Amino acid sequence: MKELREHAKELLEKGEVSAVIGYSQVSEKRTKPIIVTDPQDTDQLVFNEYCLNNLAVYLTKARIKVSCRTKDKTLKLAVTAKPCDVHSVVALIQENQIHREDIHIISFNCHGVAKDFGFEFSGDNIASKCINCETHKPLYFDKIFGEEKETPKASDDAMERIQEIERMSHQERFEFFKNEFDKCIKCYACRAVCPLCYCQRCITDKTIPRWIESSSHMRGNFAWNIVRAFHLSGRCTGCGECERACPVDIPLSLLNRRMAIKAKKSFSYVSGRSLETPTLVGSFNEKDNDELFM
């Protein structure tokens, strides 16, 4: 903690970054995002098992805000990112939304986080994304802190649910997702927390023509959730923030994770893992598996 605060303070005092995006403690088992611009405020920064938010979501929002003010100023930001959140930073760089030289990545050796605020951090309450995480040390970073520790053991309930859904008939599967999407209240919290939902104007906000019904009924709910799943296909990094933010507990990560499994199996591609690899959606290889289109 001390090293993190000292490093952030030094970055701001030397003018190497304009702001540090990090976490501050709210209560014993809850943190919140904080954007520090004053070196004296760096003593608020923390990192622990309750730093759940994926702060990469703020990187494009900050870029948009600054570009509205001036076209000449480059805003360099420091972001506190868990190893899994670094995947989102990499994906944004791959998609040319931010530039690597404009981001100072502060990361940690990670042994997992709690599944939500207020829960004790343990094998029973570990975030599902942490169970099979292969990136306990970040793939890219400018500064790293923390000791390597073992992640608590837990069963992969999400993968079991995916396999269970795949064993269903088409009609059963339709009914399953219909019942889940019926709960949607169109709050768009999933969109707000997703680093890869960076469009300045979402398709749901367009009214001429209106592509997606705005009210929360079956047709509009299906259109929104399925279109968003397709937009994230081959792009989602699996941070799980959409599902955690959903106020009605729709299992959104089941769709995203299944798409990611298909992308890996068919194209050997995993989003946000390499700055040198072209994006799956934005590149074409004539040797790609065309099984999806047969």
BATORMAR-23767 format. One record per residue (C-alpha): residue number from 1; residue in one letter; chain; x, y, z. Coordinates in steps of 0.001 Angstrom, whole numbers, always signed. Example, Ala and Ser with C-alpha at 12.3 -4.5 7.8 and 13.67 -1.06 7.14 Angstrom:
% BATORMAR-23767
pos,code,unit,xx,yy,zz
1,a,A,+12300,-4500,+7800
2,s,A,+13670,-1060,+7140
***
This chain:
% BATORMAR-23767
pos,code,unit,xx,yy,zz
1,m,A,+0,+0,+0
2,k,A,+2773,+2433,+967
3,e,A,+4726,+1683,-2210
4,l,A,+1622,+2237,-4357
5,r,A,+933,+5629,-2784
6,e,A,+4554,+6751,-3033
7,h,A,+4735,+5735,-6695
8,a,A,+1478,+7509,-7564
9,k,A,+2600,+10634,-5724
10,e,A,+5909,+10667,-7566
11,l,A,+4171,+10331,-10948
12,l,A,+1946,+13328,-10219
13,e,A,+4652,+15496,-8673
14,k,A,+6950,+14978,-11646
15,g,A,+4111,+15633,-14068
16,e,A,+4572,+12247,-15729
17,v,A,+801,+11692,-15648
18,s,A,-2173,+14022,-15387
19,a,A,-4178,+11735,-13118
20,v,A,-4056,+8384,-11346
21,i,A,-7156,+6204,-11632
22,g,A,-7342,+3897,-8629
23,y,A,-9356,+2651,-5670
24,s,A,-10147,+4147,-2272
25,q,A,-11550,+2338,+772
26,v,A,-15201,+2998,+1629
27,s,A,-15695,+391,+4343
28,e,A,-14054,-2839,+5473
29,k,A,-15340,-4821,+2483
30,r,A,-15990,-2141,-88
31,t,A,-13919,+167,-2299
32,k,A,-14813,+2709,-4948
33,p,A,-13037,+4170,-7997
34,i,A,-11157,+7401,-7423
35,i,A,-9360,+9746,-9830
36,v,A,-6446,+11497,-8135
37,t,A,-4930,+14644,-9624
38,d,A,-3401,+16157,-6449
39,p,A,-255,+14409,-5133
40,q,A,-1493,+14995,-1582
41,d,A,-4565,+12845,-2239
42,t,A,-2587,+9731,-3136
43,d,A,-2800,+8593,+496
44,q,A,-6368,+7529,-330
45,l,A,-5211,+4849,-2779
46,v,A,-5598,+1195,-1800
47,f,A,-5430,-2221,-3385
48,n,A,-6963,-5356,-1888
49,e,A,-9426,-8212,-2542
50,y,A,-12315,-5714,-2715
51,c,A,-10949,-3693,-5632
52,l,A,-13584,-5121,-7953
53,n,A,-14256,-2406,-10537
54,n,A,-12506,-2694,-13881
55,l,A,-10976,+783,-14082
56,a,A,-10075,+406,-17763
57,v,A,-13601,+1689,-18447
58,y,A,-12448,+5208,-17473
59,l,A,-9637,+5355,-20022
60,t,A,-11816,+6016,-23063
61,k,A,-14169,+8302,-21140
62,a,A,-11225,+10493,-20097
63,r,A,-9920,+10571,-23678
64,i,A,-13298,+11662,-25017
65,k,A,-13639,+14381,-22365
66,v,A,-10222,+15856,-23110
67,s,A,-10618,+15651,-26892
68,c,A,-13785,+17732,-26535
69,r,A,-11727,+20483,-24877
70,t,A,-8666,+20517,-27106
71,k,A,-7355,+18565,-30067
72,d,A,-3732,+19235,-29196
73,k,A,-3407,+18148,-25576
74,t,A,-2448,+14537,-24857
75,l,A,-3698,+13263,-21542
76,k,A,-1408,+10633,-20027
77,l,A,-3103,+8592,-17331
78,a,A,-1935,+6113,-14743
79,v,A,-4408,+3321,-14111
80,t,A,-4454,+804,-11280
81,a,A,-5308,-2470,-12976
82,k,A,-5612,-6040,-11808
83,p,A,-3923,-8517,-14192
84,c,A,-7338,-9405,-15672
85,d,A,-8138,-5697,-16113
86,v,A,-4887,-5271,-18032
87,h,A,-6503,-7513,-20668
88,s,A,-9128,-4786,-21174
89,v,A,-6404,-2132,-21478
90,v,A,-4680,-4274,-24113
91,a,A,-7956,-4766,-25999
92,l,A,-8532,-1002,-26076
93,i,A,-5026,-482,-27450
94,q,A,-5603,-3222,-30042
95,e,A,-8759,-1425,-31168
96,n,A,-6940,+1931,-31375
97,q,A,-9040,+3561,-28669
98,i,A,-6005,+4462,-26556
99,h,A,-2248,+4449,-27148
100,r,A,+191,+2447,-25061
101,e,A,+2510,+5414,-24593
102,d,A,-348,+7426,-23047
103,i,A,-1111,+4862,-20339
104,h,A,+992,+4095,-17268
105,i,A,-137,+697,-15979
106,i,A,+195,+66,-12253
107,s,A,-577,-3575,-11545
108,f,A,-206,-6261,-8920
109,n,A,+507,-9916,-8426
110,c,A,-3072,-11047,-7832
111,h,A,-4596,-13990,-5997
112,g,A,-8213,-13177,-6767
113,v,A,-10978,-10882,-5569
114,a,A,-14284,-11336,-3736
115,k,A,-17345,-12054,-5865
116,d,A,-18963,-8821,-4672
117,f,A,-18765,-6167,-2013
118,g,A,-19686,-7281,+1485
119,f,A,-18643,-10905,+992
120,e,A,-15761,-12497,+2868
121,f,A,-12903,-13295,+487
122,s,A,-12656,-17095,+407
123,g,A,-13090,-20100,-1870
124,d,A,-16856,-19874,-1377
125,n,A,-17017,-16191,-2250
126,i,A,-14348,-15736,-4897
127,a,A,-15258,-14089,-8217
128,s,A,-15980,-16710,-10873
129,k,A,-13443,-15137,-13250
130,c,A,-10683,-15860,-10706
131,i,A,-11302,-19618,-10534
132,n,A,-9580,-20455,-13831
133,c,A,-7540,-17266,-14193
134,e,A,-4203,-17886,-15894
135,t,A,-2860,-14353,-15422
136,h,A,-1967,-13881,-11759
137,k,A,+903,-11677,-12935
138,p,A,-10,-8983,-15487
139,l,A,+1114,-9483,-19083
140,y,A,+1908,-5769,-19429
141,f,A,+2763,-3215,-16749
142,d,A,+4944,-188,-15995
143,k,A,+5038,-822,-12246
144,i,A,+4090,-3921,-10313
145,f,A,+3505,-4478,-6601
146,g,A,+2550,-7310,-4292
147,e,A,+3744,-10794,-3521
148,e,A,+2646,-13855,-5449
149,k,A,+23,-15833,-3517
150,e,A,-2133,-18848,-4252
151,t,A,-5758,-18292,-5308
152,p,A,-8367,-19937,-3051
153,k,A,-9738,-23173,-4524
154,a,A,-13321,-23148,-5804
155,s,A,-15536,-25018,-8264
156,d,A,-16289,-23477,-11659
157,d,A,-20066,-23175,-11405
158,a,A,-20267,-20924,-14472
159,m,A,-18662,-23517,-16728
160,e,A,-21000,-26172,-15357
161,r,A,-23977,-23931,-16223
162,i,A,-22683,-23388,-19759
163,q,A,-22384,-27127,-20278
164,e,A,-25852,-27634,-18825
165,i,A,-27343,-25062,-21242
166,e,A,-25583,-26656,-24201
167,r,A,-27239,-29969,-23396
168,m,A,-30659,-28320,-23719
169,s,A,-32749,-28476,-26867
170,h,A,-33085,-25306,-28960
171,q,A,-36517,-24658,-27502
172,e,A,-35340,-25192,-23921
173,r,A,-32417,-22879,-24494
174,f,A,-34700,-20240,-25960
175,e,A,-36994,-20460,-22959
176,f,A,-34048,-20236,-20567
177,f,A,-32734,-16981,-22035
178,k,A,-36243,-15621,-22570
179,n,A,-36912,-16011,-18854
180,e,A,-33591,-14355,-18014
181,f,A,-34020,-11462,-20458
182,d,A,-37586,-10905,-19236
183,k,A,-36000,-9586,-16040
184,c,A,-34096,-6851,-17903
185,i,A,-35176,-3318,-16938
186,k,A,-33077,-1585,-19615
187,c,A,-30940,+281,-17083
188,y,A,-27842,-306,-19260
189,a,A,-25607,-807,-16233
190,c,A,-23900,-3588,-18217
191,r,A,-23034,-1075,-20923
192,a,A,-21833,+1544,-18451
193,v,A,-19276,-716,-16737
194,c,A,-17936,-2446,-19866
195,p,A,-14565,-1085,-21084
196,l,A,-15301,-2400,-24586
197,c,A,-18641,-529,-24806
198,y,A,-16943,+2714,-25751
199,c,A,-19166,+3985,-28585
200,q,A,-19962,+7646,-28027
201,r,A,-23470,+6932,-29251
202,c,A,-24829,+3449,-28637
203,i,A,-27184,+1764,-31104
204,t,A,-29830,+1756,-28366
205,d,A,-29776,+5573,-28290
206,k,A,-30521,+5924,-31995
207,t,A,-34145,+6701,-32771
208,i,A,-34090,+7392,-36522
209,p,A,-34285,+4575,-37350
210,r,A,-34876,+2844,-33999
211,w,A,-32983,-411,-34192
212,i,A,-33793,-1612,-30669
213,e,A,-37054,-1111,-28780
214,s,A,-36450,+1158,-25814
215,s,A,-39087,-327,-23499
216,s,A,-38335,-3401,-21408
217,h,A,-40533,-6000,-23085
218,m,A,-39593,-9291,-24718
219,r,A,-38699,-7954,-28179
220,g,A,-36643,-5032,-26900
221,n,A,-34941,-7086,-24187
222,f,A,-33953,-9852,-26580
223,a,A,-32687,-7400,-29181
224,w,A,-30569,-5486,-26649
225,n,A,-28973,-8456,-24906
226,i,A,-28328,-10506,-28050
227,v,A,-26957,-7553,-30048
228,r,A,-24645,-6633,-27175
229,a,A,-23431,-10242,-26939
230,f,A,-22624,-10235,-30653
231,h,A,-20864,-6868,-30385
232,l,A,-18635,-8361,-27673
233,s,A,-18039,-11620,-29501
234,g,A,-14288,-12140,-29843
235,r,A,-13734,-8907,-27878
236,c,A,-14918,-9568,-24321
237,t,A,-11971,-10045,-21946
238,g,A,-14059,-11763,-19282
239,c,A,-13862,-9176,-16504
240,g,A,-17419,-10052,-15423
241,e,A,-18371,-6497,-14483
242,c,A,-21556,-6565,-16598
243,e,A,-22982,-9463,-14629
244,r,A,-21886,-8034,-11269
245,a,A,-23479,-4665,-12080
246,c,A,-26781,-6139,-13303
247,p,A,-29420,-5248,-10669
248,v,A,-31632,-8202,-11641
249,d,A,-28861,-10814,-11778
250,i,A,-29048,-11821,-15449
251,p,A,-26150,-14284,-16061
252,l,A,-24638,-12186,-18851
253,s,A,-21185,-13725,-18554
254,l,A,-22548,-17097,-19709
255,l,A,-23103,-15673,-23190
256,n,A,-19830,-13751,-23249
257,r,A,-17785,-16667,-21976
258,r,A,-19351,-19081,-24459
259,m,A,-18479,-16698,-27289
260,a,A,-14909,-16480,-25971
261,i,A,-14634,-20282,-25860
262,k,A,-15798,-20459,-29481
263,a,A,-13315,-17767,-30573
264,k,A,-10460,-19648,-28927
265,k,A,-11480,-23010,-30336
266,s,A,-12139,-21813,-33894
267,f,A,-9503,-19102,-34275
268,s,A,-7005,-19656,-31416
269,y,A,-7783,-16108,-30318
270,v,A,-8196,-14762,-26784
271,s,A,-9051,-11075,-26446
272,g,A,-6628,-8690,-24755
273,r,A,-3647,-10989,-24486
274,s,A,-1175,-9545,-26995
275,l,A,-452,-6055,-28316
276,e,A,+1110,-7611,-31393
277,t,A,-1931,-9699,-32355
278,p,A,-4544,-8143,-34673
279,t,A,-8106,-8165,-33358
280,l,A,-10257,-11096,-34373
281,v,A,-13102,-8942,-35685
282,g,A,-10820,-6453,-37422
283,s,A,-8649,-8903,-39350
284,f,A,-9099,-11637,-41949
285,n,A,-7125,-14790,-42569
286,e,A,-8077,-17032,-45496
287,k,A,-6960,-20013,-43413
288,d,A,-9478,-19238,-40668
289,n,A,-11898,-21978,-39731
290,d,A,-15153,-21365,-41650
291,e,A,-17166,-23869,-39659
292,l,A,-19369,-21053,-38311
293,f,A,-20625,-20246,-41815
294,m,A,-21403,-23736,-43034
***
